[in-house]
Amino acid sequence: MPQLLVDAHCHPTEEVRAGRDEDEWVEAAGYVPLDTVCLMSTDAWDQRLVARAAAAWPSKVVPAFGFHPWGVHTLSLAHPAPPAREHYEALLGPNVAELLPHLPPPVSLTEALAQLEAYLVAHPHALVGEVGLDRSFRIPLPQTSPRRLSRCQTPLAHQLAVLRAQIALACRYGRSVSMHSVRAAGPTLDLLADVDAHLPGFSRIGVLLHSCTLSVPSLTQVQRAHANVFVSFSTAIQTQHTSELMRACDPARVLCESDYHAWAELAPRTAAAMAAYGAARETGVSDELKAQLASNFHRYCHYKETKS
């Protein structure tokens, strides 16, 4: 039996990327013992998979379409996109030489946004995600075992340009956003202040800082400044301050997630995140907590309606 439990952020499309049969994967989504699964995309490749799962299981799967910061080096701010060597050398610098033979032709941000917009139009209840900022990620070298990392990092300015464009699209369509922020607390807070001041409609969408690792002061600051900012916690990503964060966040704007890449693990990992939250708040796990988290997720997804 499905639990009254929501996984606010997960990545099981990675199972297909790793070789699982696509039709079997879509079928398996219906057997996840959760009430709701918010299924993230990360790039142009898996957005189609998210759409398939959402179409097959509309009462269970909430789709999210977006371009993850780990892949935005493949997007060019120029339209049309320049040749691969020109794009990657300009963006990533001389260290890209080892990576260059393995990188795909760049796609213009204009084209990427057009694809994203098409999915939002086709799925009226879809969110925008996963999007965000990451100042620690280095682009991996392909076909290395164990995986080796290159010295290449996508410049923050490029990440910000792609993120801001996706948030602008979310504002235009009134869709909430699932956001990644790693070692980027300052830029994240600055961006939220900027889009709040300059993007029409920003205050009418929800913004989820998923697997939140902000400091307690930063979390307190951002939730005071922005009534539409929610946070979620997972057991996949924790710090020594996670329990403090759980106690500091607004209980009406907290969610739990698996942040995991396999259907079979979503329910136990989401339940573990909820148990950790209940322990941190000294409330334990109860039907009331499950109902509160489900209500929070609904308000996050439908923030526009709550502000009408």
Helices and strands as residue ranges (DSSP letters): E 3-10, H 13-17, H 22-29, E 34-39, H 44-56, E 61-65, G 69-74, E 75-76, H 84-92, G 94-98, G 100-102, E 107-108, H 109-122, E 127-134, H 156-173, E 177-182, H 185-198, G 202-204, E 207-209, H 216-225, E 229-233, H 242-248, G 251-253, E 254-256, H 263-281, H 287-301, H 303-306
